[in-house]
Amino acid sequence: MTALDESRVMALRAQFPQLSRRVHGKPLVYFDNANTAQKPQSVIDAVSGYYRECNGNVARAVHTLGSEATELYEGARDAITRLLNAPSRDQIVLTSGTTQAINLVAYSFLAPRLVAGDEILVSHMEHHANIVPWQLIAERAGARVIAAPINEAGELLLDELAALISPRTRLIGITHVSNALGTINPVAEVVALAKARGVPVLVDGSQAVPHLAVDVTALDCDFYVFTGHKLFGPTGTGALYARREHLAAMPPFFGGGEMIRTVSFTGSTFADPPHRFEAGTPNIAGFIGLAEAIRFVESIGINAIAERERVLRDAALERFAGVEGFRLIGQARQRAPVFSFVIDGVHAHDVATLLDFEGVAVRSGHHCAHPLMQFYGVPATARVSLAFYNTIEELDVFVTALERVRARLR
């Protein structure tokens, strides 16, 4: 794929309508990509095109609109299979996002196996979506969730994680890339450690798929989940990849239409995976948009995106070092272009609010990572998260805006 030089980046930026708007009279600098990425015009057109041209429900329809909608919708499953290098499209469950996917694994796969005294192992840097579902099922069973430690740099302590794997460990949940720190975790090593002990692993790839090439076959993980709206696709989309034997053994989590084979008042039988986990009318337009988002990424090349973002990451770190009072939270050696920071003496919400008046959009808060904030002893951070369409010039605008904010708050 062609490298992403500045001219190509600018041509790609022109395909994102939101990136050309102004906020408070100033050009928008959008640095909140870890929360949700902007959408290219092709994705917007794919969503509106469904409603405009073939608005029909999917599955069983024999009329033209329904058949066309089904073909487009199922195209998302094919696109996700390619994206993750999954062995089969039948191992891809379409979900509303990472949260639903993890809950599906929690309640359908793990809860039936969980007994008192069992343990679920996660890392200290997990998003709440990879903590709370495990806590809910653990409380019911008398099991517990334990956290593998990290160091001050925000890196997983792999030896300590290995030491925490015990005969009572029933599952390991690990983020591929931290949404708050940008840390890229050694998930292949985690999977290898777990596999040697017979422990299944769920990898949260929400922050990985926009930045890195993901190969679930090579990772050899049991489950991999991600969210579509961080991958330039619509909200309310995502997927679960799972080993075939796990899906075959998992009972349905949601009941309703489309996930059944037969229904009577004496009982029901269910469709084969993945459809037994996809009850009800899905987000058809959203998944048509997600399929287009994946094609958009494929047209650029994920390796070209990763290389471009390494350039942005390094440029950002260089500029942050020159900002007075700027403290970066987490300094992992392997990281994506996601940065949490605090400004001495200023609350993160005030920083984000005043940056907005400068046209710069950053996230502030705990980033759904309360335990991580507690580890660093801060109530909240501001977060800069970059995508390939961001520019060096925008980083300079951000630094200048941050200096103005500091001056106003002195």
VEXDREN-2710 file (C-alpha; in Angstrom, 1 decimal):
% VEXDREN-2710
k/r/px/py/pz
1/MET/0.0/0.0/0.0
2/THR/1.1/3.6/-0.7
3/ALA/2.7/5.3/2.3
4/LEU/0.6/8.0/3.9
5/ASP/2.6/11.2/3.0
6/GLU/1.1/14.6/3.8
7/SER/-0.5/15.0/0.4
8/ARG/-2.3/11.6/0.7
9/VAL/-3.3/12.4/4.2
10/MET/-4.9/15.7/3.1
11/ALA/-6.7/13.9/0.3
12/LEU/-8.1/11.4/2.8
13/ARG/-9.0/14.1/5.3
14/ALA/-11.2/15.7/2.6
15/GLN/-13.4/12.6/2.7
16/PHE/-14.4/13.3/6.3
17/PRO/-17.0/16.0/6.4
18/GLN/-16.7/16.7/10.1
19/LEU/-13.0/17.5/9.8
20/SER/-13.8/20.6/7.8
21/ARG/-16.2/22.2/10.3
22/ARG/-15.4/25.1/12.6
23/VAL/-16.0/25.2/16.4
24/HIS/-16.4/28.5/18.2
25/GLY/-15.2/30.1/15.0
26/LYS/-12.0/28.1/14.7
27/PRO/-11.1/25.1/12.6
28/LEU/-11.9/21.8/14.4
29/VAL/-8.9/19.9/15.7
30/TYR/-10.4/16.5/16.5
31/PHE/-8.4/14.6/19.1
32/ASP/-11.1/12.4/20.6
33/ASN/-10.7/9.4/18.3
34/ALA/-10.4/6.8/21.1
35/ASN/-13.9/7.7/22.0
36/THR/-15.3/7.7/18.5
37/ALA/-13.7/8.2/15.2
38/GLN/-15.1/10.4/12.4
39/LYS/-16.8/8.8/9.4
40/PRO/-15.7/9.1/5.8
41/GLN/-18.3/10.1/3.2
42/SER/-18.4/6.6/1.8
43/VAL/-19.6/5.3/5.2
44/ILE/-22.2/8.0/5.5
45/ASP/-23.4/7.2/1.9
46/ALA/-23.6/3.5/2.7
47/VAL/-25.9/4.1/5.6
48/SER/-28.1/6.6/3.8
49/GLY/-28.1/4.5/0.7
50/TYR/-29.6/1.6/2.6
51/TYR/-32.5/3.7/3.8
52/ARG/-32.9/5.4/0.4
53/GLU/-32.6/2.4/-1.9
54/CYS/-33.2/-1.0/-0.2
55/ASN/-34.8/-0.4/3.2
56/GLY/-36.0/-4.0/4.0
57/ASN/-35.5/-6.4/6.9
58/VAL/-32.8/-9.1/6.7
59/ALA/-33.0/-12.9/6.8
60/ARG/-36.0/-14.9/5.4
61/ALA/-37.3/-12.1/3.1
62/VAL/-37.8/-13.2/-0.4
63/HIS/-38.7/-9.9/-1.9
64/THR/-36.0/-7.8/-3.7
65/LEU/-35.5/-5.2/-1.0
66/GLY/-35.1/-7.8/1.8
67/SER/-32.7/-9.9/-0.4
68/GLU/-30.6/-6.8/-1.2
69/ALA/-30.5/-5.7/2.5
70/THR/-29.5/-9.2/3.6
71/GLU/-26.6/-9.4/1.1
72/LEU/-25.3/-6.0/2.3
73/TYR/-25.7/-6.8/5.9
74/GLU/-24.0/-10.2/5.7
75/GLY/-21.2/-8.4/3.9
76/ALA/-20.3/-7.0/7.2
77/ARG/-19.6/-10.5/8.6
78/ASP/-17.4/-11.2/5.6
79/ALA/-15.5/-7.9/6.1
80/ILE/-15.0/-8.5/9.8
81/THR/-13.7/-12.0/9.0
82/ARG/-11.1/-10.4/6.7
83/LEU/-10.3/-7.7/9.2
84/LEU/-9.5/-10.2/12.0
85/ASN/-8.2/-13.0/9.7
86/ALA/-10.7/-15.3/11.3
87/PRO/-10.9/-18.9/10.1
88/SER/-14.6/-18.7/9.2
89/ARG/-17.4/-16.1/8.9
90/ASP/-19.5/-18.5/11.1
91/GLN/-17.2/-17.6/14.0
92/ILE/-18.2/-13.9/13.9
93/VAL/-21.2/-12.8/16.0
94/LEU/-22.5/-9.3/15.1
95/THR/-23.1/-7.3/18.3
96/SER/-23.9/-3.7/19.3
97/GLY/-20.3/-3.3/20.3
98/THR/-17.6/-4.5/22.7
99/THR/-19.9/-4.2/25.8
100/GLN/-22.5/-6.5/24.4
101/ALA/-19.9/-8.9/23.1
102/ILE/-18.2/-9.2/26.5
103/ASN/-21.5/-9.7/28.3
104/LEU/-22.4/-12.4/25.8
105/VAL/-19.2/-14.3/26.7
106/ALA/-19.8/-13.6/30.4
107/TYR/-23.3/-14.9/30.6
108/SER/-23.4/-17.6/27.9
109/PHE/-19.9/-19.0/28.1
110/LEU/-18.5/-18.4/31.6
111/ALA/-21.4/-18.1/34.0
112/PRO/-22.6/-21.7/33.5
113/ARG/-19.1/-22.9/34.3
114/LEU/-18.4/-20.6/37.3
115/VAL/-18.6/-21.9/40.9
116/ALA/-17.7/-20.5/44.3
117/GLY/-13.9/-19.9/44.7
118/ASP/-13.3/-19.5/41.0
119/GLU/-11.3/-16.5/39.7
120/ILE/-11.4/-14.3/36.7
121/LEU/-8.2/-12.5/35.9
122/VAL/-8.0/-9.1/34.3
123/SER/-5.4/-6.4/34.1
124/HIS/-5.3/-3.2/36.1
125/MET/-5.7/-1.1/33.0
126/GLU/-9.0/-2.5/31.7
127/HIS/-12.0/-0.5/30.6
128/HIS/-15.1/-1.0/32.8
129/ALA/-16.6/-3.1/30.0
130/ASN/-13.9/-5.7/30.7
131/ILE/-14.4/-5.5/34.5
132/VAL/-18.1/-5.0/35.4
133/PRO/-19.6/-8.0/33.5
134/TRP/-17.1/-10.4/35.2
135/GLN/-17.9/-8.9/38.6
136/LEU/-21.7/-9.4/38.1
137/ILE/-21.4/-13.1/37.3
138/ALA/-18.7/-13.6/39.9
139/GLU/-20.9/-12.2/42.6
140/ARG/-23.7/-14.6/41.7
141/ALA/-21.4/-17.6/41.8
142/GLY/-19.2/-16.6/44.8
143/ALA/-16.2/-16.2/42.6
144/ARG/-13.9/-13.2/42.4
145/VAL/-12.3/-10.9/39.9
146/ILE/-8.6/-10.2/40.5
147/ALA/-6.3/-7.7/38.7
148/ALA/-2.8/-8.3/37.3
149/PRO/-0.6/-5.4/38.2
150/ILE/1.0/-2.8/36.0
151/ASN/4.1/-0.5/36.6
152/GLU/4.2/3.2/36.7
153/ALA/4.9/3.4/32.9
154/GLY/1.5/1.7/32.4
155/GLU/2.9/-1.6/31.3
156/LEU/1.6/-5.0/32.2
157/LEU/3.8/-7.0/34.5
158/LEU/3.8/-10.3/32.7
159/ASP/5.6/-12.3/35.3
160/GLU/3.1/-11.2/38.0
161/LEU/0.2/-12.0/35.7
162/ALA/1.6/-15.5/35.1
163/ALA/2.0/-16.0/38.9
164/LEU/-1.7/-15.1/39.4
165/ILE/-2.9/-17.8/37.0
166/SER/-4.0/-20.6/39.3
167/PRO/-6.1/-23.8/39.1
168/ARG/-9.1/-21.6/40.0
169/THR/-8.6/-19.2/37.0
170/ARG/-11.5/-19.7/34.6
171/LEU/-10.8/-16.8/32.2
172/ILE/-8.4/-14.0/31.5
173/GLY/-9.7/-10.7/30.1
174/ILE/-7.1/-8.4/28.6
175/THR/-7.1/-5.3/26.6
176/HIS/-5.0/-5.3/23.4
177/VAL/-4.5/-1.5/23.6
178/SER/-5.4/0.6/26.7
179/ASN/-8.0/3.2/26.0
180/ALA/-6.6/5.5/28.6
181/LEU/-2.8/5.0/28.3
182/GLY/-2.3/3.8/24.7
183/THR/-0.3/0.8/26.0
184/ILE/0.0/-2.0/23.6
185/ASN/-0.2/-5.2/25.6
186/PRO/1.8/-8.4/24.8
187/VAL/-1.4/-10.3/24.2
188/ALA/0.3/-13.1/22.3
189/GLU/2.4/-13.8/25.3
190/VAL/-0.6/-13.6/27.6
191/VAL/-2.5/-16.1/25.4
192/ALA/0.5/-18.5/25.3
193/LEU/0.8/-18.4/29.2
194/ALA/-2.9/-19.0/29.5
195/LYS/-3.0/-21.8/26.9
196/ALA/-0.3/-23.7/28.8
197/ARG/-2.6/-23.7/31.8
198/GLY/-5.8/-24.5/29.9
199/VAL/-7.3/-21.0/30.6
200/PRO/-9.3/-19.3/27.9
201/VAL/-8.5/-15.6/27.0
202/LEU/-10.8/-12.8/25.9
203/VAL/-9.0/-9.9/24.2
204/ASP/-10.7/-6.5/24.1
205/GLY/-9.6/-5.1/20.7
206/SER/-11.6/-1.9/20.7
207/GLN/-8.6/0.3/20.6
208/ALA/-6.4/-2.1/18.6
209/VAL/-8.3/-2.5/15.3
210/PRO/-8.1/1.2/14.3
211/HIS/-4.3/1.2/14.8
212/LEU/-2.9/-2.3/14.3
213/ALA/-3.1/-5.4/12.1
214/VAL/-5.0/-8.0/14.1
215/ASP/-4.8/-11.7/13.3
216/VAL/-6.9/-13.9/15.7
217/THR/-5.6/-17.0/14.1
218/ALA/-2.0/-16.1/14.9
219/LEU/-3.0/-14.8/18.4
220/ASP/-4.7/-18.1/19.1
221/CYS/-7.1/-16.4/21.5
222/ASP/-10.4/-17.8/22.5
223/PHE/-12.4/-14.6/22.1
224/TYR/-11.7/-11.2/20.4
225/VAL/-14.1/-8.3/20.6
226/PHE/-14.2/-4.8/19.1
227/THR/-16.5/-1.8/18.5
228/GLY/-17.2/-0.4/15.1
229/HIS/-17.6/3.3/15.8
230/LYS/-13.9/3.5/16.7
231/LEU/-13.0/2.0/13.3
232/PHE/-14.6/4.9/11.3
233/GLY/-18.0/3.0/11.3
234/PRO/-21.4/3.8/12.8
235/THR/-22.3/3.6/16.4
236/GLY/-24.1/0.5/17.7
237/THR/-21.9/-1.9/15.8
238/GLY/-19.3/-4.4/16.8
239/ALA/-18.4/-8.0/16.8
240/LEU/-17.3/-11.1/18.8
241/TYR/-14.9/-13.6/17.3
242/ALA/-14.9/-16.9/19.2
243/ARG/-13.5/-20.4/18.7
244/ARG/-15.9/-22.6/17.0
245/GLU/-16.1/-25.1/19.9
246/HIS/-17.0/-22.3/22.3
247/LEU/-19.8/-21.0/20.1
248/ALA/-21.2/-24.5/19.6
249/ALA/-21.3/-25.1/23.4
250/MET/-22.7/-21.7/24.4
251/PRO/-26.5/-21.4/25.0
252/PRO/-28.4/-18.3/23.7
253/PHE/-28.1/-15.1/25.7
254/PHE/-31.0/-13.2/24.1
255/GLY/-34.2/-14.8/23.0
256/GLY/-36.5/-13.7/20.2
257/GLY/-36.9/-13.8/16.5
258/GLU/-34.2/-14.9/14.0
259/MET/-32.2/-16.9/16.5
260/ILE/-34.5/-20.0/16.5
261/ARG/-35.0/-23.1/14.5
262/THR/-38.4/-24.1/15.9
263/VAL/-40.7/-22.6/18.6
264/SER/-43.6/-24.3/20.4
265/PHE/-45.2/-23.9/23.8
266/THR/-43.4/-27.0/24.9
267/GLY/-40.0/-25.6/24.0
268/SER/-37.7/-24.2/21.3
269/THR/-34.7/-25.2/19.3
270/PHE/-32.1/-22.7/18.2
271/ALA/-30.2/-21.8/15.1
272/ASP/-26.6/-22.7/14.7
273/PRO/-23.9/-20.1/15.7
274/PRO/-23.5/-17.3/15.0
275/HIS/-27.2/-16.6/14.4
276/ARG/-28.4/-18.1/17.7
277/PHE/-26.8/-15.1/19.4
278/GLU/-28.4/-12.5/17.1
279/ALA/-31.9/-12.2/18.2
280/GLY/-34.3/-9.5/16.8
281/THR/-33.9/-7.0/14.0
282/PRO/-30.3/-5.9/14.0
283/ASN/-28.7/-2.5/13.2
284/ILE/-28.8/-3.2/9.5
285/ALA/-27.8/0.2/8.3
286/GLY/-25.0/0.4/10.9
287/PHE/-23.5/-2.9/9.8
288/ILE/-23.7/-1.9/6.1
289/GLY/-21.8/1.2/7.2
290/LEU/-19.3/-0.8/9.2
291/ALA/-18.6/-3.0/6.1
292/GLU/-17.8/0.1/4.1
293/ALA/-15.6/1.4/6.9
294/ILE/-13.5/-1.8/6.8
295/ARG/-13.3/-1.5/3.0
296/PHE/-12.1/2.1/3.5
297/VAL/-9.4/1.0/5.9
298/GLU/-8.4/-1.8/3.5
299/SER/-8.1/0.6/0.7
300/ILE/-5.5/2.6/2.7
301/GLY/-3.8/-0.4/4.3
302/ILE/-3.6/-0.9/8.0
303/ASN/0.2/-1.1/8.0
304/ALA/0.3/2.3/6.3
305/ILE/-2.1/3.7/8.9
306/ALA/0.1/2.2/11.7
307/GLU/3.3/3.8/10.2
308/ARG/1.6/7.2/9.9
309/GLU/0.4/7.0/13.5
310/ARG/3.9/6.2/14.7
311/VAL/5.0/9.4/13.1
312/LEU/2.2/11.3/14.8
313/ARG/2.8/9.5/18.2
314/ASP/6.5/10.5/18.2
315/ALA/5.8/14.1/17.1
316/ALA/3.2/14.4/19.9
317/LEU/5.6/13.1/22.6
318/GLU/8.2/15.5/21.4
319/ARG/5.8/18.5/21.7
320/PHE/4.3/17.4/25.0
321/ALA/7.8/17.5/26.6
322/GLY/8.1/21.2/26.0
323/VAL/4.8/22.2/27.7
324/GLU/5.2/23.6/31.2
325/GLY/3.2/21.8/33.8
326/PHE/2.3/18.9/31.4
327/ARG/2.4/15.5/33.0
328/LEU/1.9/12.4/30.9
329/ILE/0.1/9.5/32.6
330/GLY/1.7/6.3/31.5
331/GLN/4.8/6.1/29.3
332/ALA/4.8/2.6/27.9
333/ARG/7.5/1.8/25.4
334/GLN/5.0/0.1/23.1
335/ARG/2.0/2.4/22.6
336/ALA/-0.6/3.6/20.3
337/PRO/-1.2/7.4/19.7
338/VAL/-3.4/7.7/22.8
339/PHE/-2.2/10.0/25.6
340/SER/-3.7/10.8/29.0
341/PHE/-2.3/13.9/30.8
342/VAL/-2.8/16.4/33.6
343/ILE/-1.8/20.0/33.8
344/ASP/-0.5/20.9/37.3
345/GLY/-3.1/22.6/39.4
346/VAL/-5.9/22.5/36.7
347/HIS/-8.8/20.0/36.7
348/ALA/-9.0/17.9/33.5
349/HIS/-12.6/19.1/32.8
350/ASP/-11.4/22.7/32.9
351/VAL/-8.6/21.9/30.5
352/ALA/-11.0/20.2/28.0
353/THR/-13.7/22.9/28.3
354/LEU/-11.2/25.7/27.5
355/LEU/-9.6/23.7/24.8
356/ASP/-13.0/23.4/23.1
357/PHE/-13.2/27.2/22.9
358/GLU/-9.9/27.0/21.0
359/GLY/-11.5/24.5/18.6
360/VAL/-9.7/21.5/20.0
361/ALA/-11.7/18.5/21.0
362/VAL/-10.2/16.2/23.7
363/ARG/-11.8/13.9/26.2
364/SER/-11.7/14.4/29.9
365/GLY/-12.7/12.2/32.8
366/HIS/-11.9/8.8/34.1
367/HIS/-12.3/7.2/30.6
368/CYS/-14.3/4.3/32.0
369/ALA/-11.1/3.2/33.9
370/HIS/-11.7/4.1/37.6
371/PRO/-9.1/1.5/38.9
372/LEU/-6.5/3.0/36.6
373/MET/-7.1/6.5/37.8
374/GLN/-6.9/5.3/41.4
375/PHE/-3.6/3.6/40.6
376/TYR/-2.1/6.9/39.4
377/GLY/-3.8/8.9/42.2
378/VAL/-5.7/11.3/39.9
379/PRO/-9.4/11.9/39.8
380/ALA/-9.4/12.4/36.0
381/THR/-7.2/13.1/33.1
382/ALA/-7.5/14.9/29.7
383/ARG/-6.9/12.6/26.8
384/VAL/-5.5/13.2/23.3
385/SER/-6.2/10.3/20.9
386/LEU/-5.0/10.5/17.3
387/ALA/-6.0/8.9/14.0
388/PHE/-4.2/8.8/10.7
389/TYR/-6.1/11.8/9.5
390/ASN/-4.6/14.1/12.1
391/THR/-1.7/16.3/11.2
392/ILE/1.5/17.7/12.7
393/GLU/0.0/21.1/12.3
394/GLU/-2.9/20.1/14.5
395/LEU/-0.5/19.1/17.2
396/ASP/1.1/22.5/17.0
397/VAL/-2.4/24.1/17.3
398/PHE/-3.1/22.0/20.3
399/VAL/0.1/23.0/22.1
400/THR/-0.5/26.7/21.4
401/ALA/-4.1/26.3/22.6
402/LEU/-2.9/24.5/25.7
403/GLU/-0.5/27.4/26.5
404/ARG/-3.4/29.8/26.2
405/VAL/-5.4/27.7/28.6
406/ARG/-2.6/27.6/31.1
407/ALA/-2.3/31.4/30.8
408/ARG/-6.0/31.9/31.5
409/LEU/-6.0/29.7/34.5
410/ARG/-2.9/31.2/36.2
END
